[in-house]
Amino acid sequence: MVSILVIDDDKHTRLLLETILTQEHYAVTTAENGLEALRVMDTVHVDLAVLDVMMPGMDGYTFAETLRNGGSDLPILMISAKQLPEDRRKGFLAGTDDYLTKPFDEQELLLRIKALLRRARIADERRIEIGPVVLDYDCLTVSRGDVVQELPQKEFLLLYKLLSYPGKIFTRIQLMDEIWGADSESGWETVTVHIGRLRRRFADWPEFSIESVRGLGYKAVKKV
């Protein structure tokens, strides 16, 4: 599931964006300003940021500059009431990937997000291919030749997330929040249980593995 961070100091705008994006099946996390967003990103994996410009504490320009100076290539869509060409130029110079003015059209917002995700190769093609192995998001299946396994939803989403970013380490808390939701009453031990099930299920499949990273979490490794 693609994770989007919404950064805006106006709670009504945050709620509107969260509603729009959640309806499109994105996982949404919110922050009131750039400083809070940076703290959020320390604990939650983010695929794209939707960013306001004028915010207290750390504005949108500074947030974008901070990410780029730190080497991050996170896709950023800046949304602002500022409509002058110099405002757009300032946004792009700060490191944003796209710029949308308020009030915005909902469909245009979604199209711009999908375009950014495609460019970042995170687009929801809804299929992952690893040699002869195919993960089909719509069917919740993992197939290899004539062998097709239909997985329980949480197991599939967990495997799909890990294999979407091979080699990337995810903490148990990140996976818990993204797959089960931040409001889930289950503990992070649930992630460990599901990882164990996936390892047993695909123990004889040489194309990929799920590895533990001591003290950090898990990562998927592609071997073809």
Disulfide bonds with the S-S distance in Angstrom:
none
